[in-house]
Amino acid sequence: MNKNSPISGIMTKQVIVAHLDNKFSQLMEFFNTWQIQHMPITLGDQLIGIVSINDMLAFSYHRLSTGRAVSYAEMDAEFDMKQVMTQNPTSVSPDDTIEEAFRILGEGKFQSLPVVDNGKLVGIVTNKDLVKNYRALL
């Protein structure tokens, strides 16, 4: 494996996904149970967005700091995935190179990239994947 190898060689293929109708409490449970930082949002098998643990923390901090919501039930009632997720996130294809993923993530705007093939979500590559495979970039 080297920097010109395809992303498909390092991406996570079993992706934990969320949906527009997921509630705040469900997403927090997913993040906690699976120990992940990002979840693509799908409609069928089509990628429509991505949500991060930081997005969730920002949502909850705003409500907690203003006293607007103090329970999961209240958080769930106020939660709207479309308002929290990043819509139409930057993505890569399985054939893009590891170097391309490194370039995009190295810019610091993102920490993960959904991997999409013909419009279908097929994986995710994260900054952790690049760290694990860093030797390939040398």
C-alpha positions as CSV (number, residue, x, y, z in Angstrom):
1,M,0.0,0.0,0.0
2,N,1.2,3.5,-0.8
3,K,-0.1,7.0,-1.2
4,N,-1.4,6.2,-4.7
5,S,-3.4,3.2,-3.4
6,P,-7.2,3.5,-3.5
7,I,-9.1,4.7,-0.5
8,S,-11.1,1.5,-0.7
9,G,-8.1,-0.2,0.9
10,I,-8.3,1.8,4.2
11,M,-11.9,2.9,4.4
12,T,-14.4,1.5,6.9
13,K,-16.9,-0.5,4.9
14,Q,-19.4,-1.2,7.7
15,V,-20.7,2.3,8.2
16,I,-22.9,3.3,11.1
17,V,-25.5,5.6,9.5
18,A,-28.2,7.9,10.8
19,H,-31.5,9.0,9.2
20,L,-33.4,12.2,9.2
21,D,-36.0,10.9,11.7
22,N,-33.4,9.9,14.3
23,K,-33.8,11.7,17.6
24,F,-31.1,13.4,19.7
25,S,-31.1,10.6,22.3
26,Q,-30.7,8.0,19.6
27,L,-27.7,9.7,18.0
28,M,-26.0,10.2,21.4
29,E,-26.5,6.5,22.0
30,F,-25.0,5.6,18.6
31,F,-22.0,7.8,19.2
32,N,-21.5,6.3,22.7
33,T,-22.1,2.7,21.8
34,W,-20.0,2.6,18.6
35,Q,-17.3,5.0,19.8
36,I,-17.4,6.9,16.6
37,Q,-17.1,10.7,15.9
38,H,-19.1,11.0,12.6
39,M,-22.2,9.5,11.1
40,P,-23.3,9.8,7.5
41,I,-27.0,10.6,7.1
42,T,-28.7,8.5,4.4
43,L,-32.0,8.5,2.6
44,G,-32.2,4.9,1.4
45,D,-28.6,4.2,0.4
46,Q,-28.0,7.8,-0.8
47,L,-25.8,10.2,1.2
48,I,-27.6,13.4,2.1
49,G,-25.5,14.7,5.0
50,I,-23.1,14.0,7.9
51,V,-23.4,14.7,11.6
52,S,-20.5,14.7,14.1
53,I,-20.3,14.4,17.8
54,N,-19.2,18.1,17.8
55,D,-22.4,19.0,16.0
56,M,-24.4,17.2,18.7
57,L,-22.4,18.9,21.5
58,A,-22.9,22.3,20.0
59,F,-26.7,21.6,19.8
60,S,-26.9,20.4,23.4
61,Y,-24.6,23.2,24.8
62,H,-26.8,25.9,23.3
63,R,-29.9,24.4,24.9
64,L,-28.3,23.6,28.2
65,S,-26.6,27.0,28.6
66,T,-29.9,28.8,28.0
67,G,-32.0,26.5,30.1
68,R,-34.2,25.6,27.2
69,A,-33.8,21.9,27.5
70,V,-32.5,19.8,30.4
71,S,-33.8,16.3,29.6
72,Y,-33.5,13.9,26.7
73,A,-37.2,14.2,26.1
74,E,-36.8,18.0,25.7
75,M,-33.7,17.6,23.6
76,D,-35.5,15.1,21.4
77,A,-38.5,17.5,21.0
78,E,-36.3,20.4,19.8
79,F,-33.9,18.3,17.7
80,D,-34.1,18.6,13.9
81,M,-31.5,16.7,12.0
82,K,-31.6,19.0,9.0
83,Q,-30.6,21.9,11.3
84,V,-27.7,20.0,12.9
85,M,-26.2,18.0,10.0
86,T,-23.9,19.2,7.3
87,Q,-25.9,18.7,4.1
88,N,-24.2,17.5,0.9
89,P,-20.9,16.8,2.5
90,T,-17.6,16.6,0.7
91,S,-17.1,13.0,-0.3
92,V,-14.7,10.8,-2.2
93,S,-15.0,7.7,-4.4
94,P,-13.5,4.3,-3.5
95,D,-11.0,4.7,-6.4
96,D,-9.6,8.1,-5.2
97,T,-6.2,7.8,-3.7
98,I,-5.1,7.8,-0.1
99,E,-3.1,10.9,-1.0
100,E,-6.3,12.7,-2.1
101,A,-8.0,11.8,1.2
102,F,-5.0,13.1,3.1
103,R,-5.0,16.3,1.1
104,I,-8.7,17.0,1.8
105,L,-8.5,16.0,5.5
106,G,-5.2,17.8,5.9
107,E,-6.8,21.1,5.0
108,G,-8.4,20.8,8.5
109,K,-12.0,21.6,7.4
110,F,-13.2,17.9,7.9
111,Q,-12.2,15.0,10.0
112,S,-14.0,12.3,7.9
113,L,-15.0,11.7,4.3
114,P,-17.9,9.6,3.2
115,V,-17.0,7.3,0.4
116,V,-19.6,7.2,-2.4
117,D,-19.8,5.0,-5.5
118,N,-22.4,6.0,-8.1
119,G,-24.3,8.0,-5.6
120,K,-24.4,5.1,-3.0
121,L,-22.6,5.3,0.4
122,V,-20.1,2.5,0.5
123,G,-17.7,3.5,3.3
124,I,-16.1,6.3,5.3
125,V,-12.5,7.3,5.7
126,T,-11.4,9.3,8.8
127,N,-8.4,11.1,10.1
128,K,-7.8,8.1,12.3
129,D,-7.7,5.8,9.2
130,L,-5.0,8.1,7.8
131,V,-3.0,8.0,11.0
132,K,-3.2,4.2,11.1
133,N,-1.9,4.1,7.5
134,Y,0.5,7.0,7.7
135,R,3.5,4.9,6.5
136,A,1.8,4.5,3.1
137,L,2.0,8.3,2.7
138,L,5.7,8.4,3.1
